[in-house]
Amino acid sequence: MVDTQDLVAALARAGVPEVDASTRRRAEYSTDASLYRVPPTAVAFPRHADEVAAALSVCRELGVPLTARGAGTSIAGNAVGTGLVLDFSRHLNRIESVDPDARTAVVQPGVVLDQLQREVAPHRLRFGPEPSTHSRCTFGGMIGNNSCGSRALAYGRTADSVLDLDVLAGTGERLTAGRGADPASSPVLSALHQVTREHLATIRTELGRFGRQVSGYSLEHLLPERDFDVARALVGTEGGCAVLLRGTVSLVPVPPATILVALGYPSMAEAADAVPALLPHQPIALEGLDLRIVDVVRTRRGAAAVPPLPDGEGWLFAELAGGSAAELAAAAQALIADAGALDAAVVTDAAAVWRIREAGAALSQRSVDNRPAYAGWEDSAVPPEKLGAYLREFDELLAAQGLTGMPYGHFGDGCLHVRIDFPLSDGDPGVRRFREFLTEAAKLVASYGGSMSGEHGDGRARGELLPLMYSPAALSAFAAVKDVFDPDGVLNPGVIVRPRPVDADLRVPAARPVTERLALALRHDHGDFGTAVHRCTGVGVCRADNTGGGGVMCPSYVATRDEKDSTRGRSRVLQEMLNGTLVRDGWRSPEVHEALDLCLSCKGCASDCPAGVDMASYKAEVLYQSYRGRLRPVSHYTLGMLPRWSRLASRVPALANAALAAPGVASVAKRLAGVDTRRSVPRFAARTFRHWFNNRPHRTDGDPVLLWVDTFTNHFTPAVGAAAVRVLERAGFAVRLSDPGLCCGLTWISTGQLDAAKRILRRSVATLAPHARSGVPIVGLEPSCTAVLRSDAVELLDHDVARRVADASHTLAELLGERPGWQPPDLSGVEVLAQPHCHQHAVMGWDADRALLERAGATVTSVGGCCGLAGNFGMERGHYEVSVAVAESALLPAVREAERDTVVLADGFSCRTQLADLADRPGRHLVELLDAPAG
């Protein structure tokens, strides 16, 4: 094994400077979206093709494996390796050209699919195949795995959209691989041509039998009748034959119109039986699912998440494309006539139906009983006419093995997706059951003439099982091709040819359980921190720019584009901490604290991550465990105890403001407090909200409501509290205030002072409980504090009283939106640009606020992402630049583009503070907008 420093030094001498062999970086890249854990020796970020060639040359010379990687969303373990990992997503991510007339594009391997789709959309073009990871998957990965997606029925696999590839063979030879390549032009191509001639009969009989036969190598493209198309043959070789430098891909026209038809059947298997009769209608997508996924969407996302569906317990969704609505209406009726369905409907809100499919795919990462479900057997495929029979036997196999899953898939292509609750955390017995099931499943799919992989590739998950599907002659052909391109076995070894065992290098069984003395209850993870952090399966939604769709996760990654700042990267480091062989110092490991340093604790991942990773909570636990009984960073004592200092300062607000504003004193005070000196310090109000409230007449004849008085409203923005009282009283409520001295403990939670947070919350919850029991609603104005009552308090205290208080706690919009007879003020003509608070987005949601504003007549635009201040994060020394960059990702550009009379709505005190610091626009609270017409 080559010494790590020798490898780094050799790469530097060869002209590859951006190489990271730190333990933290190796932990981040130790796995992809699969079950496998393979820490690399180093990670490099090549900036151009010459650096890729230099890296390959060094690896060949030193005998170091090389694995190419894009977004790391490989489900089969195709993107992990023991040697050098080349991450193409950081620099080699340009669209080099687009030719709308020829309908082609030239892309580098790190280009994200959605990036190309946005680029070509103005030309009414698109790249045809579109896997579910389209927001972050790269072309290098799509070409490596031969990705497909739901519309491959119309547009084919990635191989069908590749025209030529600029690659480096494992020999170091640079090739332009395309159709009709001249074998005499290259030693590699000459040898490849000879291998093809030697295996013609095997290739013709065993490969390319149906569209979703992705397992193994697609050598059928090398046949003479296919004009020796080397580019398409390289698609799906999973980085084991060549390294991609750029590719020319074909584009397809966007259809003028589409229509979606929903078809209901007694079961999913019977829905699959109907597929052959529907294929002559040429749907561009034909997706299937059953009641298992629909029920889990209803259970976990609420009944409103599932629109009305046709009668049945299994469904097909058929999308048709055409030139006009009238043409499609007739086509839909013809399809329904041939469907043999119990019930059918033309869908008016196609997006809502597709969301069931997307939400179900995400939620299937937990079993019906909320156990982890895994992707070990994720994308098998059979010829579509055999899918119904295969489904029935597959369900029988699951039952016989005592396993569960929620199947769904691309039924028009015969491709079935499922995640299965393998008992991997049981150690060796669970691993044995995993191997046994995969073996039996492989035999089953082979008996139907199918493919173990229909779009994700074999990787480490299925490579060992290929002899159950292919003859020795076919396997010999694969090995011969691998040896032509990569005779030294440097490129992605252990995949497809000479594969690693399917049960080697599994990530979950290598983790140790951590349940002792945790501050968090982790109720949904059986009280085990290890189970919690292994929620991250690596699908990489946190690597997408989620702000455009109103999401929040992951703001620091959006700012830095560094894997360490993604929710996934942090999860990987925590997983390695639990494994203990790479990150070795437990809770106090420097790698752990480096990974968590730029986590804003925004909680965006708690709602946006499909696996429900809650990094804000994990960070709080890590800080708690790390500093328990030890000296903490100074900001934990200052910003972390802000409510306590605010109460003291409110006794002499003028003196406190003067001290914090004095140039010399302010700078010294900020440094001593661990605050960045470039930050302004909010001014304390001359009189608190409580003082205002206690010195005014109160309405006593309305329905009682308890207004939760948070630190920020009381000491910094009492005008927000006063506006809330007026709005609530006009709505017919008699307002009471929560008792003085109560606090939600948020700043203690975010700094990991969880013993103190529990004490504070226990007192607050106990005081609020009688109001909750008597049916008095509790209303919060500061979203982060309301979110603590709704979520964190339950997690930290883990008892029924906290749950009762959580159920009684509301946002202002939630309360008023359900108030009988209440009408909002007329806001017709008012343009609102809203920054929903991260914690509200994650815990309560912002739908009630939007509905209230639109009901009032306002025109509402919401901004995704985080403001970047996020409580104490943006105030702390060392975070300023990232805080500003986060604000620049969505909020500040939106504010600059808004008209000057647009109301910038920001309920969060942090959001308004960030706007005051970085933009020449004040932010307003919703309640101030509702109060303004009468105030």
N, C-alpha and C positions, 0 to 999 in steps of 0.2 A: 504494500500500500504506500503510495507516494505521500510524503510529509506535506501537510497543508501549506506551510510557509514556502516550501520548494515550489509548489504549484502556483501560488500567488506571485512569487518572484519570477518564475518562468513566464507567466502571463504578462507581467509588467515589462519584461525584456522584449517580449514579442509585440508590444504595443497595445495591450488590453489593460488600460489603467483602472477601469471601474469594476473592481472585484472586491467582494466582501466575504471574508471567511470567519466573521464573528459568530459566536455561539448564538446570539439572538437572531441573526439573519438566517443561519442554518436551521434554527427552530421554525422560523416563519415558512421556510420552503421545505419542511420535512414531510409534508403531505400535500395532496391536491384536494379534489372533491371526492376522493375515494376512501376506502377503508384502510389504506396502506400508509405506513410510516417508514420513510427512508431518508434520514438526514443526509444532505449533500456534504461534500467536502468544502465547497465554496459556491458562491453565486456571482455571476458576472452579468453586466448590463451593456452589451455591445452597442456602439453608436453607429456603426456602418458595416458594410459587408466585409471590408478588409479585416476588421477586428474579429468577425465571426470566423473567417478563414484562419486567422492567427490562433484563435482559441482552439479550433479543431486541430491545427498542426501541433500545438503543445500537448493536447490530450492524446494524440496518436503517438507522439514521441515518448510521453511518460506512461502510457497505458492507463490513462484516467478516463472513465466513462463520461460521456457528454450527453446531457438531456436538454432538449429544447423545450421552452415553456412560454406560454402566452399569459392568459388570465388564470391558469391553474384550475380550471373548472372540469378537468377530466374526472369522470366518475369511475373509470376502470383502473386508475393508477398508471396512466400513460405519461404523466408529467412529473414523476419523481425519480431520483437516481442517486447513487452513492457518490458520484464524482462531482463534475462541474455542471451546474444548472445555468443555462443561458436564458435570461429573461428578456424577451424581445419587446415586451409591452412598454418599457420606459422610453426607449429612443427610436427603435425601428417601427414606427407607428404612423408613417405617412402614406396618404393616398397619392401616388406619384402622378397619375393621370386618369382622366375619364374621357372617353370618346362616345358621346351620346349617339352619333350616327352609326358607329360600328357596334354600339351597345357593349362596350368593354370597359374595364377599369384595371389599372395596374396598382397592386397594393403590396405594402410591406407586411411581414408576418405579424407585426404587433398591432395592425389596424383592427379596431373593434367593429363588428358587423354593423351595429347601429350607426357608427361613424360614416360608413360607406352609404348606408341607406339614406341618411340625411343629405349627403353630398349629391346623390343622384335623384332624389325626390323631385326637385324642380323640373327634371327632364321626363317626369312620369315614368321613371325606371326604378327597378329594385334588383337586388341580388335575390335569386329565387329561394333557395333553402333558408330556413330561418329557425334555428333551434331555440328552445325556451330561454337559453342564456344569452340571447342576442344583444342585451344591453352591455355585456362585458366580455363575451367570448371573442377571441381574435382569429384572424384568418389562418394563422399558423396552426392553431389548434383544430379549427374546422377542417383544414386540409389534412392534418395529421390523422384525424379520427373519421373522416368522411361523414361529417355531420349532415343531418337531414332536417328534422322539424316537422311541424304539422302540415305544411304545404308542399312537402316533397312529393306528394301524390301528383301534383301538377308540374312541379319544377325539378323533380329528381333530387339526387344526392349532391353533395358538394362536388364529387367527381364529375357530375354531368355539367357543371358550370365552370370547370377549369380548362383553360385553353393551353397555357404553357406555364412552366415553372422554372425559375432560376434557382438552382440548388447547388449545394456542395455535397458530393458523395462522400461516404466515409473514407474513401481513399485520398480525399483532398482535391479530387478533380472537380472543377466547376462545369456544370452542364446547364444548357437550356433544353429542358425536357418538354417535348410536345408531341403532336401527332405526326406520324410519318418521319420520325427522326432517322437519320442515316447511321446505321450501326458502324459503318467504317469511320465515322468522324470522331469516335471516342473509344478508348479501351474499355470503359465500363459498358457503353452501349453495345459494343461488339460482343462482349462476354454475356450480356443480358440477352441478346438476340439468340445466342447459341443455347442458353438455358431454356429459352422459350421453345425452340425447335425440339429440344430433347423431351419436353413435357407437354407437347401439343394435345395429346389424347386426354391426359388428366385435366388439363385446363379446360378443354371443351366440355368435358362431361361433369366436372365437379364444381366449377366456378361460374358465377354469373347466372345462376338458375332462376333467381327472382330478385326483385328490386332491392329488398332490404337485406341481402346476403352481404353483411359487412365483415363478418369474422374472417380472419386470415388476411391474405393479400389478394387484391382484385386483379389477378394476373390475366383475366379474360381480355383486358384492354390491350394486351401485348400480342394478341392473335393477329395473324396476317389479314384476316377479313376485317379487323378493326384498325388496320393501318399502323400497328406497332405504336400505340399511343402511350408513351412512357409517362407523360404528365399524369394522366388519369390512373395509371397503374401505381404511381407513387402515392396517390391520395389514399389514405387509410393505412399506410405503413407505420404510422404512430412514431415517427422520428427515428425509426430503426434502420433506415436505408440512406437517408439524406437529410441535410439541414436546409430549410427553406430560406431564401434571401428575398425573393419577391415572386409574385404570381400575377398572371393575367387571367382575369375571370370574365365570364359573360354575364350580361344583365338581361332582364326580361321586362316587357312593358307592364305597368300597373293596370289591371283591368279597369275599364270605365265604371263598372258597377258590380256589386256582389250582393248575395242574399244568403241568409242562413236558415236552414230548416232543421227543426228538432223533431226526432222520431223516438217514440217510446215503445219499449218491448217488455215482456214479462221478466227478462233477465238479461244480463250483459252477454251471456253466451248466445242467447237467441238474437240479440242485436248483432253480434258478430256473424251469425248465420246469414243475416240479410245483406251483408256487404257485397257479395258477388253480383246480386241483382242491381245494386246501385252504381257500381263502377261504370257501366255503359253510359250513365248520365254525366260522366266526366266531372265529378266534383273536384275542386282544387284542394279541399280538405275534407276528411271523413274521420271524425274523432269519436271515440267511445269511452263511456264510463258507466258506473252503476251506483246503486243507492249507498254503498259504503262511503264513497267520497262525498256525495251530496249531504249525507247525514253528518259527516265530520265537519263540513263547511258550516252547516246550520248550527251545530253544537258550539264550535269555536269562534265563529264570526257573527252569529246571530241569524235569526230567520230571514231578516231583510237581505242577507247576502245571497240568497237563492231566489231568483225570480220564478214565476210559475213555469212548470215543465209539463210536457205531455204525460198522460198516465203511463205507469210502468215502473219497473225497478232497474231497468237498463236503458241507456239512451245512446243514440247516434246523433252527432251534429254534422250536417252536411253543408258545406259552403260551396255555392255555385258562383261562377263569374260569367258576365255577359256584357253586351253593349248597351242595354237599357233596362229600366225597371220593368217595363212591360214584358220584354223577352224573358227576364228572370222569373217573373211571376208565373208565366206559363211553364217554364222549366221546372220550377219548384213543384207545381201541381203534378207534372208528369213523374217526377221523382217520388213524390208521396204515393202516387198510384201503384208504383212498383215496389214500395218499401215493405209491404206486409206488416205494417206497424199496428200496435194497439191504438195509438193516438199519434197525431202529428200536428205541428204548428209552424207557420212561418214566423220567425223571431223578429220582433220589432226593435228590440234593444240587443243587438248582437254582442256588444261589448260586455253586457251583464252576464250573458251566458258563457262567453269565453273566460270571464273572471272566475266562474265556478271551476272550470278546467284548470286555470292557473293556480287558484287558491288551493284546490284539491291536491295538485301536484306538490305544492309547497307543504301543505299540512300532512301529506302522507309520510313526511319524515318522522312523524310520531304515530304509533299504532293507535287503534281504536281505544285501547286501554292506556294511552299516553306513555307507552314504552318507546324507547328509541327504535326507529326502523331504518334499515340500512340498504345500500345500493349494490349488494353483492351479485344479485341477479336482476338487472335493472331494465334491460331493453332487448329481450329476446324477440325473434320474429319468425313467422312461418308464412308460406304462401297464403294470401288472403282467404282463399276458398277453404282452407283448413283451420282458420282461426277459431271458429266456434268450438270445434271438437278439442282443439288444443287447450282452450280456456277451461273447459270442463275438467280435463285431466289435470291441468295445472292446479286448479282449486282443490282437487282431490289429493294431490301431492302435498300441498300446503297443510291440509287437514291431517293427513297421515303423519306428517312430521311435527304436528303440534305448533305450527307457525301461522301467522296472519299477515295479510297485506291488503292494500287497496289498489287493485289493478285499474289501469286506464290505458289509453294509448292511441296510436295512429292506426285505427282499424282498417282504413282503406289500403294501407301498406302491409297489414298483418303484423304490426309491431306493438308489443305489449310492454308497458312500463309498470313496475311495482317495486316498492321498498318493503322489506320483510323484517320482522322483529326477531332477528337472530339473537340468541342469548350470549352475545360476545363478551359481556361483562362477567360471565360465569367462569371465565378462564378456559382451561383445557377442555372440559366437557362441552362448553358452548362452541369452541372452535371445531371440535369433532362434529357437532351437529351441523355447523356451517359447511364444512367440507362434504359431509354426506348429502346434504340437500343440493349443493351445487352439482355434485356428480349425478344425482338422480334427475335433476332438472335438465342437465346437458343431454342425458340419454333421451329424455322425453322430447326435447325440441328436435333432436337429430332424427327421432323416429317419424317426425312429421316433415322431414326434409327441410327443416328450418335452419336458422342461424342463431347462435348464442348471443351475438350482438347484431342489433338492427340499426344502430347509429352511433354508439359511443365507443366502439372499438373493444378489443379484447383486453389489452393492457395486462396487468398482473391479476386481474379478477377472473379471466377466462382462458388465458394462454395455455395453461397446463391441461385444460379440458379439450383442446382442439382435436386430439386423437379420437375423441368420441364422436366427432362430426366429420372429420376428413380421413381419407385413406393415407397409409404411409407414403404413397406416391405423391399426394398433394402436399403433405408436410415436407417431403424431400424437395419439392419445387420451391416452397417458401424459403427453406434453408438455403437453397442454391442461389436464389435471388438476393437474400440477405448477404451472403458471402461475396457476391459480385460487387455489391455496393459498399459493403463494410467488412472486409475480410479480417480486420483485427478485432471486430466485435466491440468497437468503441461507442457506437451510437445506441443509446437507450437499451442497454442489454437487459435481459430478463423479461422481455415483452415479445409475444407471438412466437418467435423462434428461440429455442433453448430457454423457455420461460421459467420464471420463479414459481414455486408451488403456490396455489391459490390461498393457502392458509399461512404463508410466510409473511412476516413484516406487518401483521395486522396492528392497527393503532390502538383500538379500544382495549383489547385484552392486556396490553402492556401498561395500562394506566393503573395507578393504585387508588383505592377509594379514600376520600378525605371527608370524614364526618365529625371528627373530634373537635369540640369547642368552637364550632362555627357560630358566628353571630347571626347569620342569615338562616332562616328556616329552610329555604330551598324546597318548599312543599311539593313543587311539581317535579322535583328531581330526587325524591326520596331522601332529602337532607344530605345529599352527597355532592360536594363541590366538583368532583371528577366527572360525575354524570352531567352536571350543569355545563361545564366548559366543553365537554364532548358533544353538546348539542350542535356545535358548529360542524357541519358536514363539508364545508368548503365550497358551496355552490357559488359563492362570490358575489352575491347581490350587493354587498358592501363596497365592492370595487366599481360599481356603476355610478354614474352621476344621477343620484336619485332625486335631486332637487327639481328637475323639470316636471316630474309627476307629482309634486307636492310632498315627496318624502323627505326624510331628515338624514338617515344613515348614509354614509358615515362622514361627518363634516371635515374631520381632520384629513382623511384620505383624499377627499375632493380637493383640499388645499395643497397637499404635498405629493399626491400620487405615489406614495411609498407604501409598500405592503405592510410595513410595521404599524402604520396608522390606520389600517383597516380593521374592522371587527374580526375578520378572519385571521389576520396576522397576529392580533393580540390573543385570540383564542388558541392559536397554535403554540405560542410561547407559554401560555398557561398549561396547555396539555403537556408540553415538554417538561414543565416544572413538576407536574404530577408523575411523569415517567421517571424523572430523576437521573437519567443517564447522560443527558446533554446539558440541561439547565439544572444545576446540582445543589443550589443553596436555598431551595424551598421558597417560602414567601418573600424572603429578603434578597433573592437573587437580583443582581443588577440588571440582568436581561429582562426580568419581569417589570421592573420599575421603568426601564427605558421604553418598553412597549406600551405601558399604560400612561406615560407622562403626558402625551398629547390627546388622551381620551378626554373629551369635554364633559363626560357624564351626562350627555344630552338625553340618554335613554331612547334615542331614535331606533337603535337596533332591537329594543324590546318589542317594537311593533312592526318594523320594516324587515327585520331578518325573518325569513320563512321558518327557521328553526327555533325562533324565540330566544336567541341569545340576548342576555341583558348585561352588557359589559359594564354599565354604570354600577350595578349591584356587585358584580365580580370585583371591580376596582375597589369599591368600598370595603369588601371583605379582605382583599389583599392588603390595603392600607391598615385595616384594623389588626390583622395578624402580624404585619411587619413592625408596627410601632407600639403594640400593646406592651405597656410597662417600660417604654423607652422614650427618649427625647424625640420629639417630632420636628418637622420643618416649621419654621416660624410662622408661615402663612396658615398653618393649622390652628395656631393659637390666636391669630388675628382675624383673618377672613373666616376661618372655621368656627369662630365664636362670635360672629358679627352681631347676632341679636343681643348678646350680653353687653358688648361695648356700646351698641346703639342705645340701650336703656340708660347707660351711664351718661352718654353724650347728650341725650335729650333733656337732661336736667340743666345743662348750660349750653344750649345749641349755638348761641352766638360765639361763645368762646371756642367751642369745638370747630366751628366753621372757620373762624379766624385763624386758628392754629394750622388747620389743614390747607388753608389758602396761602399762608405766608410763604414766599418763595424758598427761603433757606430751610425753614422748619419743615415745610411740606416734603421736600426732597429727602431730607434725612428721615422723616417719619415713614415715608413710603419704603425706603431701603430697609429700615429696621423692621418693617411689617412684612417684608417679602413681596411688596407690590412694585410693579414696573413704574418707573418714574414718569413715563410718558402718559400714564393714565391720570385722568381727572378723578377726583374723589367726590361722589355725590354729596350735596349739602343737606344737612339735617334741617327739618322743618322748624320754623319758629315755635309752633305749637303742634302737638301730636294730634292725630285723628281722634284718639280717645278724648283728649281735652276738648276738641270741637264738639264731639258727640255729647259729652256729659254736660255741656253748657248750652244746650238747645232743647226746646220742647220736643217730646217724642210722641209719635202716634201709638196709641195703645189699643185701638179698636179693630185692628186688622188681624189676619192670620199670622201667628208668630213665625219668625224666621231668625235663625242665629247667623250673624255675620262673623265669619272667622277673621280676626284681626291679625294680619301677618306683620312681620317686622318692617317690611318695605313700605307698605301702605301707612302704617302707624307713624313711622319716624321720618320718612322721606317724601312720600306723596300723599298727604292726608286729603288732598282734593279728590283723589280717586275714591277714597272711602266715603267722603261727603256726597259725591255724585251717586254712589251706590245706594246710600240711605235714601236720597230723594227719589231715585228710580224705583226702588223697592216699595217705598211708601205710596208712590203714585199707583203702583200695581196692587195695592190693597194689603200690604204686609205691615205688621208691627215688628220693627227691627230691634233685636237685642244683639249685644256684642258678646263675643267669647270672653271668658274671664281674663283679667290682666295677668301677665306672667306666663300664659300658655304659649307654646311654640311647637312648630312641627318638627324641629330638629334638622331641617334640611342641610344647613351648613355643616353640622356635625356628621351627617350621613355622608356627604360628598367628600369629606376629608377622612373618612374611615374611623371616626370617633364613635363607634357604634354602641359601646356601653353607655356613654353619656346620652346618645340619641335615644336609646331604649328608655332610659330614665325619664327623659323629657317627654317622649311620646306616651309612655305609660300614664303619666300624670294628665297629659292633654286628653287622651282617649277616655280615661276614667271620668274626667270632667264633662266631656261631650256626650258620653253614653246616655245619661238620663234624657237629654234632649232627643237623641236618636230614638230611644225607646218610646218616647211620647209622640213620635211622628213629626217633630219639628225639623224642617230641612236646614242643613248646614251649608252655607254658601261661602265659597272662597273667591277672592279677587285676584290673587297672585297664582298663576297656573301651577308653578312648581310646588307651592305649599299645598294646594288642593290635591295635586297628584300624590303627595306624601300621604295625605289622609286616605286617598283612594287605593293606594298600592303599597308604598313602602312600609306603612304602619302595620299592615296585615302581614307582610313578609318578616318584619322584625319582631313583632309581638306574637304573631301566630296564635291568636285566640278569637273566640266568637265576638267579644266586645269590640275588638278592632274591626272585624268584618261588619258589624252592625253600624259602626260609625262610618265606615267606608261606603256602605249602601246609602247612608243618609246625606253624604256629601255631594254637592253639586257645583258646577260652574254657574255663573249668572245666566248664561244663555240657556243652559239646560233647564233651570228653574223657570225662567220667564217663558221659554218656548212651550212649556206644558201648563202655563197658568190660564185657567178658564177665563175667558172674557178679556184678557189683557191684549191690548193692541200696541205695537211699537210705534214710536213717533214716525212721522212721514219723512223718509230720507230720500225721496225721489230726486234724482239728479245728482246725488252725492256719489262720487267715485271713491271707492275704498281700496287701498292697497294694504293687504293684511299680512303680517308676519305671525302665523300661529306659533305659539311657544312650543319648544321641543317636547317638554314633559306633557303638555296638554295633547299634542299630537300622539304621543306614545301611550298615554294612559286613558285620557277621557275622549280624545278625538275632537275635531273642530267642526264637525258637521252641524251641530246645533247652532254654533255661532254663524256659520254661513247661512243657514236656513233663516235665522232671525233677521239678519241684515237684508237678505233678499226679500223677505216678507215685508220689511220696512220700505222697500223700493230702491235700496242702494244697489249700485253696480259693483260687484266684488271680484277682485283678483287677489289670489293668495300666492305667497312666495314660499317655495320649498326651502329646505336646508335650515341651517342654524344661524343665529345672529353672530355667533363667534365669541360672545362674552361668556355666556353659560355660567352665571354665578361667579364663583371665585376664579374659574379657569383663566379668563382673559385678563384678570387683574394681577395674577401671579407673575413674578419676574421669570423670564424665559419663555413666556407664551405669547407675547405681544404680537410678533410677526405672524404666527399661525392664526391668532384670533382675528387679525385684520384680513388675512387671506381667506378665512372662512366667510367673513362678512362680504368679501368681494365675490364669492362664488355665486351668490344669488341676490341677497338682500340689497346691497348697495347699488349694483347695476339697475335693479328694478326701481329703486327710489329715484335714481338720477333720471331714468326714462319717464317717470310719472310726471304728469302736469302739476304745476305748482299748487293748484287748489285741490289736488287729490289728498284725501285723508290717509295718513300712514298709521295703520292700526297695529298696536303692539301691546298686548296685555301684560307681557312680562317686564318686570322692572329692569332686568338685564338687557332685554332687547331695546328698551327705550334709552337706557344708558349708553349702549353701543351706538345707537343712532345719534345721540347728542354728541358723542365723542368724534364720530367719523363722518357724519353727514349733516348738511345744513337743513335738516328737516326734523321737527319734533315728532315723536311718536305719541299716539293717544290710546287710552284704554277704551274698550268697548263701552263701558258704563259712562264715560265722558261723552261719547257720541250719542248715546241714548238720552243723556241728560241735557245736551246742548240746546235742543229746540225749546225747552221750557226754562233753561237756565240762562 
